[in-house]
Amino acid sequence: MSHWIEPLFTGLLPEATIAAAVADYPAYRDVDLTELGLESLATMQIAIRMTELFNYQIDYESFTISALQTFGGLERQLGLALTEV
């Protein structure tokens, strides 16, 4: 079973970065994803993956791209606990 970070970021962040974030999530939770190497255009790919992988329904009235700038923000959007899915 994979951690929820892996399917969202595979191909968008280096594998070593994904592995480090999974291994030490608290240290990475609030780091800006662009600092980890995520290109700004990839943020929309993450939003698409959220809908496909987790049946996430985007509420376009309250959705902001800034909510997807950290792992913690993504976690809050998805309503996930710090567990594997």
PAZAGU-759768 format. One record per residue: x, y, z of N, C-alpha, C in turn. Coordinates in steps of 0.02 Angstrom, whole numbers, plus 50000, padded with zeros to 5 digits. Layout:
N
XYZXYZXYZ ...
! end
This chain:
85
500434994150000500005000050000500455006250000 500255011349964500655017349960500365022950003 500785027450021500575033450057500215037950007 499745042050029499355046249983499795051049943 500385052649967500825057249931501075054149867 501235047649869501545044349812501125044849747 500495043049748500125043449684500005050549659 499975055349706499875062249685500495065349653 501085063249676501695066749655502165062749611 502015056449598502455052549554502475055749486 503085056949463503195060249399503195067849403 503005070649460502995077849469503545080349515 503755076149561504315077549606504815071949600 505445073349614505945067949613505755062349662 505895056149642505725050349684506035050949754 506645053449758506975054149823506605059149867 506335064349838505945069249877505305066249902 504975062449860504345059049880504495054249938 505025050249930505205045449983505365048950048 505725054550045505895058250105505275061150138 504805063750098504185066550125503755061250158 503745055350129503355049850158503685047550223 504345047050223504705044650282504685049450341 504675055950326504685060950380504165066350365 503545064350360503015068850340502985075250383 503045074850449503005081050489503515086350468 504095084250447504615089050427504455092250359 504045088950319503885091450252503185094450247 502775093550297502065095450294501945102650270 502335107350295502205114350280502715117650234 503135113650203503625116250155503275117750089 503415123650062503125125449997503365120349945 502895117449908503065112249860503515114649804 503495121149789503955123649737504675123349762 504775123849827505445123149856505705115949849 505245111249843505435104249835505525102349762 505385107149717505485105849646504855105349604 504275106549635503655106149597503575112349553 503465111249490503355116949444502655119549456 502565126049449501915129149464501355126449421 501485124749360500955122049317500745115049338 501175111549374501015104849397500475104949451 500355110549481499835111049532499155109149504 499015111049443498375109149413498345101649401 498915098549384498935091349377498775087949443 499005090749497498845088049563498095088449576 497795094049559497065094749568496695089449528 496915088249468496595083049426496685076249458 497295074749481497415068349513497005067549576 496905072949613496485072549673495785070149656 495515072749602494835070749582494825063549558 495345061449523495355054649495495515049349547 495995050649590496235045649638495815045149701 495535050849723495195051049787494465053149782 494205053449721493515055649710493385062449743 493895066649743493845073249773493415077649727 492925080949757492495085549720492735092649732 492965095949679493205102749686492605107449694 492625111249748492115116449760492405122849730 492205124549670492495130149635492345136949667 491875137149711491725143449745492225144849801 492495139549831492965140649887493675138149871 493765134849815494415132049797494915137549781 495505136949810496055141449793496665137249779 497045139249730497655135649713498155135849769 498135141049811498595141649867498505135949917 497915132949919497795127349965498195121249946 498465121249885498845115449861499595116749860 499825121549898500535123349897500965119449946 500645115749991501015111650040500675104950047 501045100050072500735093550085500175094350136 500285098550187499765099650238499135102650208 499215107450162498635110350128498255105150088 498625100850054498305095550015497935090750062 498255089150117497955084650165497295087550191 497295093950206496675097250230496135097050175 496335098350113495855098250058495545091350050 495965086250056495725079450046495395076550109 495505079750165495215077250228495545070850252 496185070050236496545063950255496895064750322 496935059250358497355058950418498055057050395 498505056850441499195055050424499265047450419 498845044450378498865037250370498905035650295 499045029450281499065027350212498355026150188 498265027050123497615025750093497675019850046 
! end
